């Protein structure tokens, strides 16, 4: 049976409580103590609660209030469920007056401050969910919750030593979620008092030390999450005592030594995450033959030897993360018989050629092989085109100095992410990419690709991340690139949200996009460090949802157009090291999210626009433009060229000395000559001494 997240298990517990006689808003009676407690709670909030209009409203008619009735007595409040209500402020200790309360859910709000200690002593409380708020402080000395079944305070700022006093007299507690807080120290031995515990979440804190033996006494434990802490020492072989484990996460710690050969006892284990530790040695036989495992993550360790995955035994394996270890041998051949494999991540070893047997991996969706010395790119793609479910293909630092395959029959109809960077690939952008209609992410950066950007690139309607930087592409940007903005009208999704694959999703009903997953990618066009020429097209302004635009270190010319201000979500604009001329359009100050802006080393003139973010940009964003002035540069001065008939009888001419060393090697730089006629004007010499202190250029007075 699949293990349920703590929130789902809490809901099941809540549902069982509902069967015991709760009613919604059916009684106008209100127990005076409950009435006072609810009003005190509401009054202390910074935001009113919808459906609580008027202080005289009966308790059980308020939204989120659950009551239990009995004959001849007023209804008592037994549940307060106000999750995701956008509540702000602090929680009043008056809520402790709800002495029949069994469910308290304030999750997903903006509540903060110290949570009242009195609420941790409500004897009847069975479900407490304070997750996703800003509560802080240390509270554990005050815990006295004998009826507690589900205790969730994750994603807050609680801290101090981990005392786990909730286990002292809560023998029925099944879920304990303290993850994503600031707890420190070791796991205390009294964790063994939580004998009924099924789910323990301690991830993303500052816990340290070795795992106590008491932890391995929790025979009912089905989920153990310890990731993202500072635990150390050998990974204890007593983990085999937890025979009911379904999910085990020890990732992102400092565990050392070999993985114990204890997995033959963990017959229910489906998920084992041990990535980003200091584990070494070979994989134990009981692990690579586990018939129950479906997800195995061991990346970023120092594991050695043959992988030895026995696909005939590991019949349920779907996700396999093995990159950044010290494995050797015919790894790929071994894995090609794992027919349920959906996610495979390898790297940092000499793989040779991709075996043709990989064409049999019909369930493969995500293939990530980085820095593995893969050979024969054409043959690899000919094999992978038979993997009809493939959505992600990341092959960085492979096929070094090979030719980009140009076969038009290569089709990947389901492919969403293609990243083959830093491989020194030669040739042109292949036409077979136009046959990838679902492509969202294309990164071919740091190669040696040449030729022009093809028109069909703008026909990839789902493409939101395009990185072709650090190649040798030439010609203009095709106008079809402006059509990439079409993706904003589409809803994208990924079936495997836990895979960490970079993906970008539109939130239904919202006007903007939101990042998803660690390492997710913002909408980007990066064409920097190529040999592109021509003007910057106004069509780029049509890409309303673009966040990053990088065109620096090319040979673009012409003006920066007002149309670029149409990219309302833009955060980064880099146009540096080109031959752009004219003024910086004032409309760019309307880009409210713009936080990184660079037009240095062009031929721009005039005043830097006032307003918006522009006065916060550093001087390095504008240097190398001989005639730019205004903040953050020096003040705009009147022309200083004087006629021959001046008071001193000499002709004074100011010229700007400009270094050519920062100009792109592919474009011709500007050379400014300095000519001197007549004798120096003493006043001008004084000005020449002062003005450079305010502007970052070298002037010469002649």
MISEGU-523578 format. One record per residue (C-alpha): residue number from 1; x, y, z negated. Coordinates in Angstrom, 3 decimals. Layout:
<sites>
NUM,X,Y,Z
...
</sites>
This chain:
<sites>
1,0.000,0.000,0.000
2,1.307,3.454,0.928
3,2.421,5.618,-1.984
4,0.392,8.758,-2.370
5,1.814,12.237,-2.949
6,1.283,13.643,-6.417
7,-1.386,16.053,-5.170
8,-3.387,13.196,-3.654
9,-3.031,11.042,-6.751
10,-4.188,14.005,-8.831
11,-7.234,14.289,-6.587
12,-8.028,10.621,-7.126
13,-7.777,11.102,-10.885
14,-9.988,14.160,-10.551
15,-12.542,12.209,-8.534
16,-12.714,9.555,-11.218
17,-13.338,12.275,-13.789
18,-16.146,13.704,-11.679
19,-17.981,10.398,-11.895
20,-18.216,10.812,-15.642
21,-20.962,13.422,-15.491
22,-19.570,16.747,-14.294
23,-22.071,19.070,-12.672
24,-21.571,22.180,-10.604
25,-23.395,25.360,-11.501
26,-26.635,23.687,-12.508
27,-26.967,25.113,-15.993
28,-27.546,28.703,-16.947
29,-26.522,27.953,-20.525
30,-23.042,28.917,-21.570
31,-21.301,27.850,-24.712
32,-20.176,31.124,-26.410
33,-16.589,29.991,-26.865
34,-16.313,28.997,-23.187
35,-17.950,32.254,-22.111
36,-15.401,34.281,-24.065
37,-12.477,32.209,-22.776
38,-13.421,32.615,-19.108
39,-14.044,36.344,-19.402
40,-10.724,36.859,-21.160
41,-8.959,34.931,-18.409
42,-10.678,36.924,-15.663
43,-10.022,40.291,-17.267
44,-6.282,39.706,-17.487
45,-5.888,38.880,-13.792
46,-4.756,41.585,-11.393
47,-7.191,40.362,-8.754
48,-10.878,39.519,-9.208
49,-12.074,36.008,-8.503
50,-14.606,35.709,-5.711
51,-17.878,34.393,-7.089
52,-17.244,35.637,-10.620
53,-19.082,38.928,-10.178
54,-20.270,40.409,-13.430
55,-19.115,39.503,-16.949
56,-22.597,38.218,-17.828
57,-22.618,35.534,-15.127
58,-23.227,32.129,-16.692
59,-20.148,29.938,-17.010
60,-21.366,27.078,-14.874
61,-22.469,29.346,-12.036
62,-18.966,30.637,-11.420
63,-17.007,29.318,-8.464
64,-14.416,26.769,-9.515
65,-15.984,26.074,-12.902
66,-17.092,22.528,-13.644
67,-19.390,21.721,-16.527
68,-20.559,18.660,-18.359
69,-24.009,18.591,-19.855
70,-25.542,16.562,-22.617
71,-28.995,16.516,-24.147
72,-30.041,19.476,-26.303
73,-26.620,21.169,-26.219
74,-25.220,23.886,-23.998
75,-23.031,22.745,-21.111
76,-19.308,22.765,-21.787
77,-16.628,23.767,-19.303
78,-14.558,20.694,-18.504
79,-12.918,21.784,-15.255
80,-11.399,24.994,-13.895
81,-10.324,24.560,-10.277
82,-8.993,27.774,-8.751
83,-6.245,26.539,-6.458
84,-5.261,28.674,-3.445
85,-7.419,31.650,-4.469
86,-4.668,34.278,-4.060
87,-4.868,35.105,-7.745
88,-2.283,37.518,-9.128
89,-1.232,38.421,-12.631
90,-0.706,36.443,-15.820
91,-2.799,33.753,-17.459
92,-4.533,34.777,-20.687
93,-4.162,32.523,-23.701
94,-7.917,32.849,-24.169
95,-8.225,29.831,-21.846
96,-7.129,27.704,-24.781
97,-10.648,28.271,-26.076
98,-11.862,25.776,-23.451
99,-11.353,22.944,-25.898
100,-13.275,20.462,-23.724
101,-11.217,21.220,-20.619
102,-10.100,18.128,-18.755
103,-8.944,19.587,-15.422
104,-6.996,22.827,-14.926
105,-5.856,23.595,-11.381
106,-4.298,27.014,-10.720
107,-1.978,25.858,-7.929
108,-1.041,27.855,-4.865
109,-1.568,31.330,-6.304
110,0.691,34.255,-7.239
111,0.464,33.868,-10.985
112,3.561,34.537,-13.056
113,5.050,35.350,-16.407
114,5.094,32.998,-19.358
115,2.395,30.352,-19.300
116,0.558,30.456,-22.662
117,1.881,27.805,-25.026
118,-1.613,27.253,-26.454
119,-2.769,25.784,-23.136
120,-0.181,23.031,-23.498
121,-2.016,21.860,-26.606
122,-5.517,21.255,-25.241
123,-6.140,17.743,-26.500
124,-8.697,16.866,-23.823
125,-6.639,17.972,-20.793
126,-6.087,15.155,-18.285
127,-5.035,16.967,-15.088
128,-2.817,20.063,-15.075
129,-1.659,21.552,-11.764
130,0.279,24.831,-11.886
131,2.330,24.175,-8.748
132,3.347,26.879,-6.290
133,3.258,29.875,-8.612
134,5.875,32.040,-10.329
135,5.614,30.862,-13.924
136,8.847,30.955,-15.878
137,10.372,30.235,-19.232
138,10.840,27.126,-21.322
139,7.744,25.543,-22.790
140,8.420,21.920,-23.586
141,8.645,22.233,-27.367
142,4.970,23.175,-27.438
143,3.593,20.249,-25.424
144,0.881,18.186,-27.086
145,-1.265,16.628,-24.377
146,-2.303,13.152,-25.517
147,-4.909,12.713,-22.749
148,-2.651,13.819,-19.869
149,-2.655,11.704,-16.698
150,-1.264,14.076,-14.066
151,1.147,16.908,-14.957
152,2.338,19.059,-12.029
153,4.288,22.291,-12.514
154,6.395,22.052,-9.337
155,7.579,25.079,-7.366
156,7.789,27.527,-10.241
157,10.633,29.058,-12.239
158,10.405,27.029,-15.415
159,13.808,26.324,-16.915
160,15.830,25.170,-19.862
161,16.822,21.636,-20.815
162,14.668,18.765,-19.645
163,13.032,17.552,-22.862
164,10.126,15.576,-21.374
165,8.134,16.027,-24.572
166,5.010,15.448,-22.517
167,5.835,11.750,-22.872
168,5.804,11.738,-26.676
169,2.145,10.925,-27.087
170,0.846,10.835,-23.507
171,0.945,7.101,-23.010
172,-1.459,7.312,-20.057
173,0.461,9.815,-17.927
174,0.855,8.536,-14.369
175,2.275,11.545,-12.501
176,4.984,13.890,-13.771
177,6.094,16.504,-11.240
178,8.737,18.981,-12.446
179,10.381,19.476,-9.042
180,11.627,22.773,-7.607
181,12.214,24.579,-10.887
182,15.311,25.592,-12.860
183,15.632,22.726,-15.328
184,19.155,21.863,-16.448
185,21.029,19.140,-18.261
186,20.548,15.402,-18.253
187,17.451,13.246,-18.082
188,16.685,12.488,-21.755
189,16.312,8.982,-23.085
190,12.736,9.676,-24.206
191,11.670,9.390,-20.577
192,11.066,5.752,-21.498
193,8.030,6.877,-23.542
194,6.188,7.522,-20.267
195,5.566,3.806,-19.934
196,2.588,4.200,-17.570
197,4.418,6.571,-15.230
198,3.948,5.820,-11.533
199,5.383,8.979,-9.969
200,8.361,10.977,-11.251
201,9.417,14.101,-9.347
202,12.572,15.811,-10.624
203,14.010,16.966,-7.293
204,15.435,20.440,-6.594
205,16.515,21.415,-10.094
206,19.932,21.729,-11.734
207,19.970,18.378,-13.475
208,23.316,16.667,-13.906
209,25.149,13.755,-15.464
210,24.548,10.057,-15.097
211,21.135,8.445,-14.922
212,20.109,7.142,-18.369
213,19.352,3.497,-18.897
214,15.900,4.487,-20.155
215,14.963,5.495,-16.627
216,15.258,1.899,-15.466
217,12.718,0.765,-18.067
218,9.805,2.417,-16.250
219,8.473,-0.792,-14.759
220,5.356,0.841,-13.279
221,7.289,3.493,-11.377
222,6.422,3.602,-7.688
223,8.029,6.890,-6.685
224,11.303,8.276,-8.027
225,12.469,11.619,-6.619
226,15.855,12.854,-7.853
227,17.092,14.659,-4.731
228,18.675,18.099,-4.720
229,20.303,17.991,-8.154
230,23.829,17.532,-9.498
231,23.682,13.918,-10.650
232,26.986,12.062,-10.556
233,28.540,8.717,-11.324
234,28.021,5.365,-9.685
235,24.648,4.543,-8.229
236,23.391,2.198,-10.946
237,22.692,-1.428,-10.021
238,19.848,-1.424,-12.571
239,17.750,0.294,-9.935
240,16.713,-3.254,-9.091
241,14.711,-3.338,-12.346
242,12.151,-0.951,-10.855
243,10.468,-3.704,-8.910
244,7.395,-1.623,-8.035
245,9.329,1.168,-6.313
246,7.958,2.214,-2.952
247,9.908,5.451,-2.497
248,13.384,6.253,-3.859
249,15.103,9.587,-3.178
250,18.585,10.308,-4.572
251,19.696,12.585,-1.709
252,21.774,15.750,-2.113
253,23.601,14.748,-5.275
254,27.130,13.602,-6.109
255,26.675,9.871,-6.584
256,29.851,7.900,-5.882
257,30.919,4.330,-5.275
258,29.212,1.608,-3.335
259,25.487,1.149,-2.888
260,24.560,-1.715,-5.256
261,23.361,-4.977,-3.781
262,20.057,-4.794,-5.684
263,17.542,-4.322,-2.910
264,16.433,-7.943,-2.719
265,14.393,-7.265,-5.884
266,12.807,-4.101,-4.471
267,10.349,-5.978,-2.296
268,7.930,-3.017,-2.075
269,10.499,-0.348,-1.190
270,9.624,1.501,2.025
271,11.619,4.747,1.745
272,15.228,4.992,0.584
273,16.924,8.395,0.888
274,20.572,8.608,-0.205
275,21.939,11.119,2.303
276,24.434,13.833,1.312
277,26.189,12.070,-1.545
278,29.697,10.640,-1.928
279,28.827,7.015,-1.420
280,31.458,4.747,0.098
281,32.082,1.162,1.075
282,30.004,-1.158,3.243
283,26.253,-1.423,3.299
284,25.032,-4.231,1.007
285,23.458,-7.253,2.625
286,20.218,-6.858,0.672
287,19.783,-3.366,2.141
288,20.392,-4.154,5.815
289,18.086,-7.172,5.570
290,15.241,-5.529,3.659
291,11.928,-6.580,5.236
292,9.961,-3.801,3.533
293,12.077,-0.731,4.404
294,10.685,1.642,7.008
295,12.772,4.779,6.319
296,16.502,4.623,5.565
297,18.542,7.828,5.266
298,22.268,7.516,4.556
299,23.749,10.445,6.507
300,26.623,12.572,5.177
301,28.428,10.009,3.068
302,31.658,8.033,3.474
303,30.142,4.645,4.181
304,32.367,2.272,6.136
305,32.397,-0.974,8.055
306,29.842,-2.415,10.397
307,26.322,-1.167,9.994
308,25.034,-4.686,10.232
309,21.380,-3.704,10.522
310,19.483,-6.955,10.974
311,16.554,-5.931,13.128
312,15.034,-9.395,12.961
313,14.737,-9.006,9.165
314,14.027,-5.261,9.009
315,10.825,-5.657,10.948
316,9.304,-2.403,9.645
317,12.260,-0.056,10.132
318,11.183,3.092,11.980
319,13.519,5.846,10.743
320,17.276,5.361,10.554
321,19.632,8.231,9.625
322,23.286,7.151,9.686
323,25.270,10.095,11.085
324,28.375,11.587,9.453
325,29.795,8.377,7.983
326,32.811,6.198,8.773
327,31.087,3.289,10.486
328,32.679,1.449,13.382
329,31.879,-1.339,15.776
330,29.122,-1.938,18.344
331,26.552,0.086,16.473
332,24.252,0.866,19.345
333,24.056,-2.728,20.556
334,22.943,-3.819,17.096
335,20.152,-1.286,16.939
336,18.678,-1.818,20.377
337,16.601,-4.732,19.074
338,14.816,-2.668,16.396
339,11.725,-2.333,18.539
340,9.755,-0.223,16.041
341,12.532,2.329,15.765
342,11.124,5.845,16.117
343,13.941,8.010,14.717
344,17.646,7.289,15.130
345,20.445,9.602,14.025
346,24.097,8.636,14.536
347,27.388,10.443,14.941
348,31.077,10.887,14.342
349,32.373,7.615,15.703
350,33.479,6.244,19.081
351,30.298,4.935,20.600
352,31.361,4.407,24.197
353,28.479,3.970,26.613
354,24.826,3.963,25.655
355,23.748,0.324,26.124
356,21.179,-0.283,28.822
357,19.208,-2.328,26.272
358,18.096,0.980,24.732
359,15.474,1.120,27.460
360,13.566,-1.431,25.383
361,13.056,1.016,22.491
362,9.560,1.962,23.585
363,8.670,3.523,20.216
364,11.762,5.774,20.096
365,10.732,9.425,19.668
366,13.800,11.123,18.186
367,17.339,10.233,19.260
368,20.202,12.232,17.731
369,23.751,11.121,18.553
370,26.305,13.847,17.870
371,30.076,13.845,18.269
372,30.146,10.156,19.113
373,32.345,10.224,22.249
374,29.532,8.968,24.442
375,30.480,8.374,28.077
376,28.656,8.379,31.415
377,25.899,10.952,31.026
378,24.137,9.883,34.211
379,23.851,6.256,33.108
380,22.652,7.326,29.656
381,19.804,9.380,31.116
382,18.896,6.566,33.510
383,18.470,4.341,30.457
384,16.648,6.831,28.266
385,14.076,7.733,30.910
386,12.490,4.361,30.132
387,11.885,5.470,26.533
388,8.514,6.954,27.373
389,7.818,8.171,23.821
390,11.013,10.243,23.572
391,10.272,13.765,22.296
392,13.668,14.805,20.888
393,17.073,14.225,22.454
394,20.126,15.774,20.763
395,23.506,14.714,22.173
396,25.918,17.476,21.121
397,29.664,16.996,21.663
398,29.388,14.015,23.962
399,30.105,13.365,27.659
400,33.005,15.823,27.462
401,33.882,17.495,30.801
402,31.432,15.325,32.733
403,29.173,16.569,35.505
404,25.600,17.519,34.638
405,23.405,14.827,36.261
406,21.369,16.256,39.127
407,19.184,13.272,40.014
408,15.645,14.572,40.607
409,14.047,11.252,39.571
410,14.983,11.762,35.919
411,11.691,12.521,34.207
412,10.990,12.898,30.511
413,7.303,13.719,30.383
414,7.058,13.761,26.577
415,10.344,15.531,25.815
416,9.978,18.578,23.538
417,13.553,19.171,22.352
418,16.718,18.805,24.432
419,20.003,19.916,22.857
420,23.272,19.045,24.603
421,25.645,21.759,23.439
422,29.412,22.081,23.102
423,30.185,19.348,25.618
424,31.972,21.302,28.387
425,29.525,19.933,30.943
426,30.071,21.132,34.513
427,27.629,21.798,37.323
428,24.268,23.537,37.588
429,21.075,23.618,35.578
430,19.470,20.377,36.773
431,16.174,20.421,38.609
432,14.969,17.370,36.667
433,14.378,19.676,33.699
434,11.437,21.111,35.627
435,9.840,17.688,35.206
436,9.736,18.074,31.414
437,6.375,19.861,31.079
438,6.281,19.731,27.259
439,9.778,21.081,26.678
440,9.854,23.542,23.776
441,13.546,23.707,22.871
442,16.353,23.770,25.452
443,19.921,24.308,24.231
444,22.753,23.804,26.726
445,25.086,26.324,25.143
446,28.888,26.106,25.038
447,29.263,24.216,28.281
448,30.750,25.161,31.662
449,27.541,25.387,33.674
450,27.578,27.699,36.675
451,25.192,28.967,39.325
452,22.052,30.995,38.762
453,19.147,30.572,36.373
454,16.479,28.816,38.465
455,12.966,30.161,38.959
456,11.366,27.035,37.535
457,12.692,27.871,34.044
458,9.738,30.229,33.629
459,7.298,27.466,34.555
460,8.060,25.551,31.364
461,5.004,26.942,29.643
462,5.792,25.440,26.248
463,9.396,26.635,26.111
464,10.026,29.012,23.205
465,13.713,28.414,22.466
466,16.181,28.845,25.342
467,19.922,28.912,24.623
468,22.216,28.954,27.658
469,24.916,31.030,25.997
470,28.646,30.560,26.543
471,28.484,29.202,30.064
472,29.431,30.700,33.443
473,25.973,31.466,34.828
474,25.744,34.190,37.473
475,23.108,36.286,39.225
476,20.016,38.033,37.907
477,17.560,36.871,35.277
478,14.587,35.608,37.311
479,11.323,37.428,36.740
480,9.649,34.110,35.890
481,11.395,34.175,32.497
482,8.806,36.743,31.464
483,6.205,33.969,31.659
484,7.758,32.173,28.703
485,5.461,34.237,26.520
486,2.630,31.888,27.473
487,3.580,29.574,24.630
488,2.035,31.977,22.133
489,-1.396,31.002,23.396
490,-0.831,27.319,22.722
491,-0.964,25.200,19.585
492,1.987,22.872,19.165
493,2.288,20.052,16.720
494,4.603,17.245,15.817
495,3.520,13.910,14.447
496,6.581,13.496,12.248
497,6.801,16.580,10.036
498,9.336,14.889,7.777
499,11.900,14.282,10.474
500,13.563,17.675,10.246
501,13.308,18.088,14.007
502,13.298,21.760,14.930
503,9.806,22.604,16.000
504,7.712,25.736,15.983
505,4.018,25.664,15.311
506,1.275,28.162,15.755
507,-0.984,28.415,12.748
508,-4.608,28.189,13.942
509,-6.589,31.327,13.262
510,-3.533,33.498,12.685
511,-2.034,36.188,14.842
512,1.563,35.201,14.224
513,3.687,32.100,14.153
514,5.328,30.485,11.163
515,8.492,28.432,10.866
516,8.206,24.797,9.884
517,10.861,22.443,8.479
518,14.429,23.013,7.408
519,16.384,24.068,10.439
520,13.347,25.144,12.391
521,14.018,27.470,15.280
522,12.535,30.932,15.896
523,11.441,31.893,19.432
524,14.706,32.762,21.138
525,16.256,33.661,24.480
526,20.050,33.554,24.262
527,21.891,34.143,27.542
528,24.925,35.798,25.988
529,28.506,35.299,27.169
530,27.857,34.455,30.799
531,28.433,36.380,34.047
532,24.859,37.538,34.623
533,24.281,40.751,36.564
534,21.533,43.099,37.645
535,19.043,45.034,35.543
536,17.310,43.829,32.405
537,13.859,43.057,33.713
538,10.768,44.725,32.224
539,9.096,41.290,32.375
540,10.909,40.376,29.168
541,8.600,42.761,27.368
542,5.753,40.346,28.126
543,7.175,37.797,25.696
544,5.185,39.133,22.775
545,6.224,36.426,20.329
546,9.967,36.501,20.954
547,12.009,36.864,17.766
548,15.576,36.802,19.096
549,16.905,38.246,22.377
550,20.639,37.929,23.036
551,21.988,39.179,26.369
552,25.376,40.410,25.169
553,28.721,39.938,26.915
554,27.423,39.862,30.481
555,27.484,42.326,33.379
556,23.973,43.768,33.169
557,23.524,47.299,34.481
558,20.801,49.921,34.682
559,18.694,51.329,31.882
560,17.242,49.827,28.726
561,13.566,49.922,29.582
562,10.652,51.120,27.471
563,8.922,47.837,28.314
564,11.158,45.949,25.886
565,9.183,47.509,23.052
566,6.400,45.087,23.972
567,8.218,42.345,22.041
568,6.469,43.266,18.803
569,7.857,40.347,16.774
570,11.485,40.890,17.759
571,13.994,40.547,14.911
572,17.269,40.539,16.856
573,18.233,42.371,20.058
574,21.823,42.111,21.289
575,22.653,43.948,24.526
576,26.290,44.635,23.688
577,29.256,44.367,26.053
578,27.434,45.135,29.299
579,27.332,48.051,31.755
580,23.996,49.491,30.635
581,23.472,53.206,31.087
582,20.933,55.885,30.241
583,19.398,56.531,26.842
584,18.109,54.201,24.145
585,14.302,54.315,24.497
586,12.570,55.877,21.526
587,9.820,53.256,21.788
588,12.208,50.672,20.336
589,11.662,52.301,16.945
590,8.188,50.734,17.048
591,9.707,47.256,16.656
592,8.976,47.000,12.951
593,10.643,43.606,12.440
594,13.886,44.528,14.197
595,16.706,43.908,11.706
596,19.667,43.241,14.020
597,20.366,45.585,16.943
598,23.530,45.882,19.015
599,24.152,47.985,22.136
600,27.866,48.544,21.550
601,30.296,48.879,24.445
602,27.989,50.020,27.213
603,27.649,53.357,29.022
604,24.748,54.771,27.047
605,24.350,58.438,26.274
606,22.102,60.788,24.357
607,20.849,60.653,20.805
608,20.178,57.474,18.860
609,16.378,57.384,18.355
610,15.017,58.485,15.015
611,12.556,56.407,13.037
612,11.842,52.761,12.398
613,14.819,50.609,11.523
614,17.365,52.552,13.546
615,18.853,54.565,10.702
616,19.599,51.309,8.853
617,21.733,49.836,11.637
618,25.511,50.034,11.117
619,27.796,52.144,13.259
620,29.122,48.937,14.855
621,25.771,48.607,16.642
622,26.531,51.679,18.769
623,30.299,52.069,19.143
624,31.901,51.959,22.571
625,29.359,54.309,24.183
626,31.186,57.543,24.966
627,28.185,59.848,24.936
628,25.990,58.439,22.157
629,25.451,60.605,19.101
630,23.170,60.988,16.104
631,22.857,58.802,13.047
632,24.562,56.517,12.191
633,27.125,58.167,14.487
634,28.160,61.761,14.108
635,25.857,64.701,14.841
636,25.092,65.602,18.422
637,27.309,68.599,19.279
638,26.978,71.097,22.140
639,29.397,70.709,25.058
640,32.866,71.796,24.053
641,34.248,72.500,27.519
642,35.179,76.192,27.496
643,35.667,78.484,30.529
644,39.165,79.673,31.420
645,38.373,83.153,30.143
646,38.142,82.443,26.418
647,39.351,84.497,23.547
648,42.690,82.779,23.628
649,43.163,82.931,27.375
650,43.400,79.151,27.712
651,41.167,76.370,28.982
652,40.154,73.766,26.371
653,38.711,70.427,27.512
654,37.617,67.590,25.180
655,37.709,64.097,26.624
656,36.823,60.826,24.931
657,39.506,58.219,24.725
658,37.934,54.774,25.016
659,39.565,51.430,24.546
660,38.892,48.868,27.250
661,39.872,45.897,25.133
662,36.289,45.064,24.095
663,34.855,45.060,27.610
664,33.801,41.642,28.970
665,36.508,40.124,31.115
666,34.020,39.446,33.903
667,33.002,43.074,34.322
668,35.077,46.103,35.266
669,35.573,48.412,32.319
670,35.566,52.189,32.225
671,38.777,54.125,32.089
672,38.653,57.671,30.766
673,41.544,59.882,31.700
674,42.647,62.751,29.510
675,43.904,65.890,31.219
676,45.500,68.828,29.447
677,45.485,72.349,30.859
678,46.837,75.406,29.086
679,47.711,75.711,25.423
680,45.758,74.251,22.500
681,43.119,76.356,20.815
682,43.970,76.473,17.067
683,40.274,76.401,16.155
684,39.748,73.332,18.290
685,42.688,71.611,16.655
686,41.006,72.139,13.284
687,37.701,70.768,14.594
688,39.524,67.816,16.104
689,40.844,67.009,12.645
690,37.436,67.087,10.952
691,34.956,65.681,13.478
692,36.505,62.185,13.786
693,35.842,61.724,10.078
694,32.126,61.639,10.908
695,32.107,59.803,14.213
696,33.909,56.650,15.098
697,35.703,57.796,18.251
698,39.118,59.246,19.038
699,39.035,62.731,20.534
700,41.921,64.576,22.085
701,42.044,68.361,22.292
702,44.009,69.713,25.192
</sites>
